[in-house]
């Protein structure tokens, strides 16, 4: 037990966020938009008290108690047992092997914003973890806890060689083929493959969301521009969205984890920014649930 604890501490030390990447820097100023919410984990939200004040740590489903997505076959459960750390200016969502190599044997971190907004520009700067079977996601979900709709700003699974070069960008429900498809750099599975390993450094993922369209960005590059309607299955408007970022382990897509030495593993978040257009955009603050 002492040896395992020592190894865990040394691995977490190795997860500390590196210096800011100079390959792409996103301006805080967005033409036509105003910055309305920013969590900078090296500046204005640099301790766990701030994280707990501004975010929930489980999904909004089941009255805010749901701690994994069973339909995905995920192995982790989202907890607050050293699964959220602030280190070297970044928030780390940390996955641990807690109770054996099985479904339910892992714990990990999730954040879900208490601040909600409908439409706008949503951006996060993140570095992915390394390790087979890890599944990182940044998404917008309806604060009404009804699914769909959903906007997957970015998701990535480490399930094959070179998988960490590909980020996926989904809209749920998917636009109909008859609708204006817009521009896309995505493959037929919804993936965008870049030149670098997304775990080697920080990258910026964003969406520009309006009443009619969603534009996905990776490091300032438009990778998809598609029509989208933010509505529930019954056709009603889905209301404001909350930001959800999490690190899953295992699952039907990612596959099982492979190496004990990959844990603890961490998804590092430098900052999250939310903008709204100067003349439009609904913002609301929901009561805690």
WOQUI-V95624 format. One record per backbone hydrogen bond with DSSP energy under -1.0 kcal/mol. CO is the residue of the C=O (numbers start at 1). NH is the residue of the N-H. E is the energy in kcal/mol with one decimal. If there is no record, write none. Layout:
CO NH E
CO NH E
//
This chain:
1 5 -2.3
2 6 -2.4
3 7 -2.4
4 8 -2.4
5 9 -2.4
6 10 -2.2
7 11 -2.3
8 12 -2.4
9 13 -2.0
10 14 -1.4
13 16 -1.2
30 33 -2.6
32 278 -1.7
34 276 -2.1
37 274 -2.9
39 272 -1.8
40 43 -1.8
40 45 -2.3
47 51 -1.5
48 52 -2.6
49 53 -1.7
50 54 -2.0
51 55 -1.8
54 114 -2.5
56 112 -2.0
60 64 -1.1
61 66 -1.8
62 65 -1.2
66 59 -2.2
67 78 -2.5
69 72 -1.7
70 73 -1.3
72 252 -3.2
75 104 -2.2
75 106 -1.2
77 108 -1.9
83 94 -2.1
85 92 -3.8
87 90 -1.3
90 87 -2.5
91 269 -2.7
92 85 -2.2
93 267 -2.2
95 265 -1.8
96 107 -2.1
100 102 -1.8
102 105 -2.2
105 98 -1.9
105 99 -3.0
106 77 -1.3
107 96 -3.0
108 79 -2.2
109 247 -1.7
111 245 -2.3
112 56 -3.1
116 284 -1.6
117 241 -2.0
118 282 -1.2
120 209 -3.4
121 275 -2.8
122 207 -2.0
123 273 -3.1
124 205 -2.8
125 270 -3.1
126 203 -2.8
127 268 -2.3
131 134 -1.4
133 250 -3.5
134 158 -2.4
135 248 -3.4
136 156 -2.3
137 246 -2.2
138 154 -2.2
139 244 -2.8
140 151 -2.2
141 242 -2.9
142 145 -1.9
150 172 -2.7
151 140 -2.7
151 153 -1.1
154 138 -3.1
155 168 -3.1
156 136 -2.1
157 159 -1.1
158 133 -3.1
160 163 -2.0
162 165 -1.7
163 166 -1.9
164 198 -2.6
165 194 -2.5
167 192 -3.4
168 155 -1.5
170 152 -2.1
172 150 -2.3
176 179 -1.6
183 225 -2.7
187 190 -2.1
190 169 -2.3
191 187 -2.5
192 167 -2.4
197 200 -1.8
198 128 -1.6
203 126 -2.7
204 219 -3.5
205 124 -2.4
206 217 -2.9
207 122 -2.4
208 215 -2.4
209 120 -2.8
212 228 -2.4
213 210 -2.8
214 226 -2.4
215 208 -2.4
216 223 -2.4
216 224 -1.2
217 206 -1.9
218 221 -2.0
221 218 -2.1
223 185 -3.4
224 216 -2.8
226 214 -2.6
229 231 -1.5
230 238 -1.5
232 235 -2.3
236 232 -3.4
240 143 -2.5
241 117 -2.2
242 141 -2.1
243 113 -2.7
244 139 -3.0
245 111 -2.5
246 137 -2.2
248 135 -2.4
249 75 -3.2
251 255 -2.4
259 262 -2.0
260 263 -1.7
265 95 -3.2
267 93 -2.5
268 127 -2.5
269 91 -2.7
270 41 -1.9
271 125 -1.9
272 39 -2.8
273 123 -2.6
274 36 -2.4
274 37 -1.8
275 121 -1.3
276 34 -2.7
282 118 -2.7
284 116 -1.5
//
